[in-house]
Amino acid sequence: MRIATWLILLVGLVGFPALIISQPNAAKIATAATFECISYYYPAALPGNAHIYHKSADEKNWHQGLDPIYDERDHEYRGSLVGLQPNSVYHLKLVLADEEVLAQACTLDEKIPIAKRTDRQAAQPRLSSANRGAPRDIIYIALLKVREPA
């Protein structure tokens, strides 16, 4: 049992009004997103019942996802939320026996920005990497089909 829970019980037993003490969560939910999926990971010492809920930023109601599994090797809960909308912000709520943990994640945008387009003839044997983009740039290389003369 956590210290805050013991303190609440102790205060309640000696006749003082019980206080609700909120502690910031020591562990955070780690997320990894794709276009329509958010995977999440939450470290926990012991397994137990866990439930995940999610909602988009503009929704009021929570939707329950498939319950996470507990991985004994890594001592963490993990799972994925699927069928989400691309380029959207989602709020996640992981409910465990004695705590609720909140997180926020964003799915990827399907409209991938192209930093540079290079048209190459299929007959050219080698592509040069002399013109590189920035670390996050996507360089699109289109191979053009060359017509053979009749």
N, C-alpha and C positions, 0 to 999 in steps of 0.2 A: 504494500500500500504506500502511496506517495506521502511525503511529509505534509502537504497541504490537506490531504484527507485526514491524517491523524490530528492535525491542528483543529480542523472543523469538528471532529468527534470529541476531542478534549474540551474545547470551548462549549460544545453542546452539553457535555456531561456535568460540568461544574456550574451550570445554570446561567451562563452568560448567553446572550443572543449568538446564534451560530453565524459566522461570517463566511461569505463565499470568497475564497482567495483564488484569483486567476494567475496562473503561472504561464509565462511564455513557453511554448513547446520547445524542448531542447533539440528535438530532431525535427527535420522538415521533410516534406514530401518532395522527392526528386521526380521530375517529369521528363519525358522524351516524346516529342510530337512528330507526326507525319501529316499528310494532307487531311485525313479523315479519322485519325486515331491519336489518342494520348495514352502512353504507357506511364505508370506511376510506380514508385518504389518508396517504402517507408520502413526505416529500421525499427525493430522492436525486439526486446530480449526474449519474450515468451510468446508462443502462439495462443490464439484465442479466437473468438468470433469477431469478424470484421465485416463491415459493409461500406460500399462506396456509393456516393451520390454525386451527380453533376448537373449543372445548368449553364446555359449560355449567359453572357453578360446581360442580355436584355430580357431574360425570363425571370419569373418570380418563383415558380415551382421547381423543386428538385426532382430529378429522375434517378431511379436506382439502377446502377450498373451491376454486372456480374460480380459477385463477391470475390475479393482478392484471395490469393493463396498465400500461405506462409512458407517461405523457403528456409528450411532448417540450416542449410549450409551457410547462407549469408545472413541469417537472422533478420529477415525482412519480409514485409508483406509486399506483394506485387500483383499487378493486373493491368488490363488495358480497357479503355473505353473506345468502342468502335462505332462507325456509322455517324460520325460527327460532320459538321459542315467545315469546309476549308476556310482558312483565313478568318477564324472566329476565336474570340476569347471565351474560355470556359472556367467556371469555378468548380473546384472539387472539394468534397467533404468526406473524409474517411472517419467512420464511427467505430471506435473500439469499445471494449467493456467499460473503461474508465476515462475515456477522453474522446474529443473530436478534434481533428486536425484539418485545417483549411489550406487550400493552395489554389493557385491560378496558373493556367497554361493557355497557350495559343496554338491552334493548328496552322500548318503552313499554307501559304497562298499558292494556288495552282497557276497563277499568272507569273511565270518565272521571268524576271527581267533579263534580257540579253544585253550584255555589255558590248559585244562586238560580233559581227557576222562576217565570216570569211567564206567565199564561194571558191571551191577548188574543182578543177577538172579531175575526173576519175582517172584519167590517163597519167596524171602526175604521180610519180611513185612515192613521194615522201612529203609529209606535212612538217612545216617548221614551227618550232615553239619559241621563236625569237620574239614574237609580239605577245607577251603574256599580259593578262589582266591583273586587276587587284585581287587580293586573296579571296574575296567573296564574289568576284565576277564570274559569270557564266559566259563562255565563248562558244558560240554555235558555229559549227563547221558543216556546211552543206556540200555533199558530193553531188555534182551535176552529172547526169548521164550524157555521155557523148554519143552522137549518132554516127554510125558508120556510113561512109559514102556509098551510094547505090552502084 
